[in-house]
Structures are given as C-alpha cells and as structure tokens.
Amino acid sequence: MNPQDLLVPLYRLAHGRTGDKGNRSNISVIAWHPALWPLLLEQLTPEAVAAHFAHRQPTRVQRFALPKLRALNFVLDDVLDGGVNDALNLDAHGKALSFWLLDMPVRVPPALRAHLAGGP
C-alpha cells in the first residue's frame, strides 16, 4: 500500500443494487467513474468480500465481473439467517447487506481522488 493512498468507504467509488432469494444475497457494485473500475477489480476480490462479511459467515462468495457496465456482482450464500421469511433477525434482507459492503474500506491513489463521490 502506498502511504499516499487515501482509505475511503466503497460508497465514494461506487453505488450498489441488491436482491435476495432464500438464504442468498446478490449485491452489485457499480463504479461511479470509469477510472475507478480497476480499483474495484483489484480490491473487491471474493476473499476480501468474504472477510468483510465474516460476521455473517458466508459459506461461499462468488464474484462476476461486468466490464461494460463497470460493475461487479457478488453472490453470498447462507448470509440471511435462513432467508427473509425464516429469520428471527429483524432485517435479514439483502438490502441491508449492500449497505455493509458499501462501507468497506478501499485504497485510492492520489491521482484518482478527484473521481470520488463527495469531492476529492
């Protein structure tokens, strides 16, 4: 890591969409600017996302890249406490998990700071 890099939450680089089915959450992350796409590819690995969701104990995290959309789609298995209808958790929907992912810290080099949402 370059000491000049800024550590920011993912929502400064991207926005998200989500869905859920049963005990599976589907979270898409879409870059705000084309210049930020390579950072998403580099840092949002299935392993990094699984580590970020360790408290939910996913049994599998898959990543699907959609380069023309500058988006990544993550499928997280067994993270919704059995599913929306089965969970005792008050908010087992995948939407809540997308906000957790968008809070994940990401390193941004100085040259790309101007492309972050919310200003440099």
C-alpha positions in Angstrom: 0.0 0.0 0.0 1.3 3.4 -0.9 1.4 5.8 2.1 -0.1 8.5 -0.1 -3.2 6.4 -0.7 -6.5 7.6 0.8 -8.6 5.0 2.6 -12.3 5.7 1.9 -15.5 3.7 2.2 -16.5 2.0 -1.0 -19.6 4.2 -1.5 -17.2 7.0 -2.5 -16.2 4.9 -5.5 -19.4 3.0 -6.4 -23.1 2.6 -5.8 -24.9 -0.7 -5.3 -28.0 -2.7 -6.1 -29.1 -5.8 -4.3 -31.6 -8.6 -4.1 -32.2 -11.7 -2.1 -33.7 -15.1 -2.6 -33.9 -17.6 0.2 -30.6 -17.6 2.1 -28.6 -16.0 -0.7 -27.8 -12.3 -1.2 -26.9 -10.8 -4.5 -25.0 -7.5 -4.4 -23.9 -5.5 -7.4 -21.3 -2.7 -7.1 -21.2 -0.2 -9.9 -18.3 2.3 -10.3 -19.2 6.0 -10.3 -16.5 6.8 -12.9 -14.6 4.6 -15.4 -11.3 5.5 -13.9 -12.4 3.8 -10.6 -13.3 0.4 -12.2 -9.7 -1.0 -12.0 -9.7 -0.3 -8.2 -12.9 -2.3 -7.8 -11.4 -5.2 -9.8 -8.2 -5.2 -7.8 -9.6 -4.7 -4.3 -13.1 -6.3 -4.3 -12.0 -9.9 -4.5 -14.2 -12.7 -3.4 -11.8 -13.2 -0.5 -11.9 -9.6 0.6 -15.7 -9.5 0.5 -15.9 -12.8 2.4 -13.6 -11.3 5.0 -15.7 -8.2 5.2 -18.8 -10.4 5.8 -17.1 -12.8 8.2 -19.6 -11.9 10.9 -22.4 -13.3 8.6 -20.3 -16.5 7.9 -21.0 -16.9 4.2 -20.4 -20.4 3.0 -19.4 -19.1 -0.4 -18.8 -15.8 -2.1 -18.8 -15.6 -5.9 -17.8 -12.6 -8.0 -19.0 -11.9 -11.5 -17.4 -9.0 -13.5 -19.5 -7.0 -15.9 -16.8 -4.8 -17.5 -19.1 -3.0 -20.0 -21.2 -1.8 -17.1 -18.1 -1.3 -14.8 -19.9 -3.4 -12.3 -19.2 -6.4 -10.1 -21.9 -8.8 -8.9 -21.4 -10.8 -5.7 -23.4 -13.8 -4.7 -23.1 -14.6 -1.0 -24.5 -17.9 0.2 -26.0 -18.5 3.6 -25.9 -14.9 4.9 -29.5 -14.2 5.5 -30.2 -16.3 8.6 -32.2 -18.8 6.6 -34.0 -16.3 4.4 -36.3 -13.3 4.9 -39.3 -15.5 5.9 -37.4 -17.9 8.2 -35.1 -15.5 10.0 -35.7 -14.2 13.5 -33.4 -11.3 12.6 -35.3 -8.0 12.3 -33.6 -7.1 9.0 -32.4 -10.2 7.1 -33.0 -8.6 3.7 -30.1 -8.4 1.2 -30.5 -4.6 1.0 -29.1 -4.2 4.5 -26.0 -6.2 3.5 -25.4 -4.0 0.4 -25.0 -1.0 2.8 -22.5 -3.0 4.8 -20.5 -3.8 1.6 -20.6 -0.1 0.5 -18.9 0.8 3.9 -15.9 -1.5 3.1 -12.7 0.5 3.1 -10.9 0.9 -0.3 -7.5 2.4 -1.0 -7.5 5.2 -3.6 -4.3 6.6 -5.1 -3.9 10.4 -5.2 -4.4 10.6 -8.9 -7.9 9.2 -8.7 -9.2 11.3 -5.7 -11.0 13.8 -8.0 -13.3 11.0 -9.2 -14.6 10.1 -5.8 -18.2 10.9 -5.0 -18.4 13.7 -2.5 -15.4 15.6 -3.9 -11.6 15.0 -3.5 
